[in-house]
Amino acid sequence: MSTSDSSAAPARASATGVAKKSGFRRRLRSGIGLVALIVLALIVSPRAPHGGLVFFSWEILRYLEAGFRDRNHLAGMTFVIITGGIDLSVGTILALASSVSALLVTTVTLPFSPGVAIFVAALAGVLSAGLVGLVNGLVVARWNLQPFVVTLATMIGIRGLARWLTGNTNIDLGFGSDLGSAFATAFSGKFVVVGSYVLLTVLSAALLSKTLFGRYARAIGDNEKAARYAGLPIVRMRILVYTLTAALAGYAGVLHAAQNHQGNPNSGVAYELDAIAAVVIGGTSLSGGSGSILGTVIGTLTMGVLTNMLRLKNIDTNLEMMLKAVIIVVAVWLQQSTRREA
């Protein structure tokens, strides 16, 4: 080993240690913030007629469970932001997948058994979403355009596509015994909704922390120029990340259609903002290079607890939006202060 390599090794080790310590501090602060918010929610929670806290009622637990259906795309947003990108189109991609799946089980005669037809419809929704992500990744990586601009254009265009496909109407799945109702039943059960969220979270965490994919994602977000000099597959990684994010949003769209018993081309409005907020609150750096799936889970729970607490107190939704904006700003400020300390 040369002298330069010997001197560089401790520096790399030190930098890695600082990055890990900084990430731990961000997750710790997010966790403390979540605990404090839960305590506050318990304090202000009204009491149910039987004497217990409404915050712990079955209605609130069902609300939280329903929220899992729209949060399966958050892991993908974590990957995008870690690479230094952004995706503003996940909400409209969700609407597209919701509409495509609903159309297939209501207006198209699929030459399969009911079980296979339901699977094909769900797969079509996920694949249509993944195709949009593939286009996003190709344009961002090949044309070297700003992700903000590319995904903003996609957000607008895909909303129009979803409305065009459905004739700007909701596709009702019904509550009877037809294929649409069977589709809604299959993808709205607690086991599927909550189980898939947990499974995707675990797989995403393993992908980010235990594989070369995760290492490359962090390296690209931390210093893209250095990653290029190191020979990392930057173009391929960006394409994969945006495709993965869109596919997860598509699966969330399938669950959304099933639980609402309709494919709605106008659903998913502002979902991308909630996703970004949860990821940032969870400690993922908007400039890229650092973050974790665990942090995103904490951020998701924080947003859910905050929303429940405010609605239990009948707080105006406009004030709710303003408070969420303040929390995002505070989260970014804490990230910057942690980086300065490191």
N, C-alpha and C positions, 0 to 999 in steps of 0.2 A: 504494500500500500504506500502510495506517495505521500509526501509531507502535506501537500494541498488537500488530498483526500482525508488524511488524518485530522486536519484542522477543520475540514468542512463537516465531518461526521458529527462532532459535538454540537455544531451550530444547528444542523438539521434536527438533531434530537431535542435540542433546546426549543427550537421553533415548534416542533410537534407537541412538546410538553406544554408550551404556552397556549397553543391552540386548543388542546384538550381541556386545560384548566379554564380557559375563557368560555368554552362551550358548556362546561359543567356549571360555571357561575350563572350563565344565562338560563340554563334549565332550572337551577336552584331558585333563582329569582322568580321564574314563571311559576314554579311549584308553590312557592310561598305566597305569591299573588293569588293563586287558585284557592289555597286553603283559607286565606283571609277573606276572599269573596264568598266562599261557602259559609264561613262564620257569620258574615254580614247578612247573607241571605236567610240564615236561620234566625237571626235577631229580628229582622223586619218581616218575616213570613207571617201572614195572618193564620189564625187557627181554624181548623175545620170544625164542623158541627159536633163531631165525636170527641173533640178536644185535642187532637193531634195537630201537628204542623202541616199546613197545606203543601209546603215545600217537599214533604216526604210522601204525599198522597200518590195513589196509583195513577191519577190523571197526569201528574207531572212526570212520573216514570214512563208512562205511555208516550208522552210528548218527547221525552228524551230518546226513547226507542225509535220513534218515527224520524227523529233527526238523523239517525245513523244512515238512513237510505240516501241522504244527500251529501254524506261526508266521505264516501268511498273514493272521491277524487282528490282529497286533501293530501294524501301521500304523494300523488303525482305532482301536485303543485309544489311540494317540498323539494322534489328532485329538480324541478325547473328553476326554482329560486336559488338552490344551492349551486347550480351551474352558472348563475349570474343572469338568468333570463326571467321572463314573466309570461303568464298566459292569461289574457283577459277573456278568452273565448270559452272557458269551461262551462259557464252557465248556458250559453246557447247550444253548445255541443250536447249537454244534458237534454235540452229541449228537442234536439234533432233525434237523438237515440230514443227518447220517449215516444216521439211521433212515428218513427220508422217501425218500432216494435208493435205499437198499437195498430198501425195500418196493416201490417202483415197478418195479425190474428183476427182482424175484423173485415177487411175488404179483399184479401187475397186468399184463394183456395190453395192451400199448401198440400202437396201430394204425399203427406206423411201421416203417421199416427198422431193423435193429439199430443202425446208427450214429446215426440220428436219435433212436431210443429212448434210447440212452445219454446223448446230449446233453440230451434232455428231462428225464431223471431227475436229472441233475446240476443243470440249471437249476431244477427244482422244489425241490431242496434249498437252493439259494442264495436263491430267492424266498421260501420259507417262513421262512428265517432273516431275510431283509430285512423281511418283514412284522412279525416280532417286534420288530426294531429300530425300525420305524416306530411301533409302539405305544409303545415306550419313549420315543421322541422326542416324540410327541404328549402323553403324560402328563406328562413332565418340563417341556415347554415351555408347554403350554396350561393345565395345572393348577398349574404352578409348585411341583411337589413335588420333594423332594430326590432327586437321581439315585441316591444310595446306597440309599434305601428302595425306589424304583421298580424298580431292576434287581435288588435282592435278592429282591423279590417275584417278578419274572420268572424269576430263577434257580430258584426253588422250583417255580413253576407250570409252566414249560416242561419241566423234568425229568419232572414228572408226566405232561404231555402226551405226551412221547416214549415213556414207559413204557406209557401207555395205547394208543398207536397200534401198538406192537409186541407187546402182550400181556406186557410185562415180560420179553421174551426177545430174544436176539441173532438178527439176521437174517443167516444165512450166505449168502455170495455164491458159495462153491464154487471149485473149481479146474479145472472141466471146460471144455466148449465152449458152455455156455448163456449167456443174456444177462447174468446176474449176474457170471459169470466174465469175460466180455468187458468189462463195466463196470470191474471191478477191474483188469484189464490196462491199459485205456485211461488210467486216472487214477493209476496207481502207477509209471509209468515215470520214470526219472531226468530225462528232458527235461521232462516235464510238471511234476513236483514241484519241482525246483530252478529250472527256467526260469520257472515262474509266480511263484515267490517273488521272484526277481530282477526280473521285469517289474513286479509289483505294488509292489515297493519303490521302483523308479525312478519309476513313475507317481505314487505317493503323495508322494515327495519333491518332484516337480515341482508337484503340486497344492498342497502346503503352502507352497512357497517362491516359486512363480512366478505364482500366480493370486490373484484377489480372494477366493476361498474361503479360502485360507490366511491372508490378511491379516485377514479378518473373524473367523476362528477365534481368532487370536492376540488381536485387539482385544477380543473378548467375554470371553476368559479373563483378560485383563489387567485390565479394568475394565468390567464389564457395564453399569453405570449410565452411564458416559461413552459406551459403544457405543450404548445406547438413545437418548441425547440426540443422537448423531450420525446417527441414523436407520438404523442397520444392521439387517438382517433377522434379529433374534435368534431368533425362533420358528422361522423357516424353516431357519436354520443348525443349530439344535439337532436338529431333525427329520432333516435330511440327515446330520449327523454320526453319530447313533445308528443310522440306517438303513445307512449305509456300514459302520460297525463290525460290525453284525450280518451283513451280506451277506458280508464278508470271513471272518467266523467260519464262516458257512455253507459257503463254498468250502473252508475248512480241514476242515470236516466231511466233504465229498465226498471229499477226498484221504485223510482218516483212514479212511473206510469202505473205500476201494479198497485201501489198503496193508495193512489188517488183514483184508481179505476178509470183512467183516461190518459190519452196521449195529448199533451197540451203544447203546442208550438210556442206559446208565450210564457212557459214556465222557465225557471232558472234565472230570472232577472236579478242581478246584483249578487248572484252566488259566487262569482269570481272574487268579489270584494270580501265576502265572508271568509273565503278560502285563504286569500292573501293575509287577512287580518289574523286568522288562527295560526298560520305558519309563522308570521312575524312575532306575534305574542308568545309563541312557543320557543322563540330564541333563534330562529333561522335568520341569518344575515341577509338583508335585501341586496347587498353588494356581492353575495355569493361566497362560496368557499367553506361555510360552516353551517351546521344545523343538524337536526335529528328528527326521526319519526316520533320518538317519545315526546320531544318538545312540542311537536304539532298536535299530538293527542292532548297534552296539557292545554295548549292554546284552544283546541276545539271545546274541551270541557269548560274552560273559562268563558268562552263566548256563550255556550249553552246555559251555564249557571247565571250569567249576567242577564241574558234574555228572559229566562224564567223568573228571576227575581223582579225585574222591572215590570213584567206583565202581571205578576201576582199583585203588585201595588198599583196596577192600572195606570202606569206611566205612559204618557203619549208616545207613540212610535217615533215621532219626529225627535223627541228628546232622547229616545233610545239610540237613534242613529248618531246624534251628536255626542253622546257619551262613548259610543264605540269608536268614534273618530278620535276622541281625546285619549282613549286607551291605546290606540295604534301609535299615536305620536309619542306617548310615554314609553311604550315598548321599544320604539326605535331609539329614543333618547337613552334608555337604559343599555341598549346594545352598544351605542357609541361610547358611553361612559365605561362600560366593561372593556371595550377595545383599548381605550386610553389607559386604563389601569394595567392592562396586560403589556 
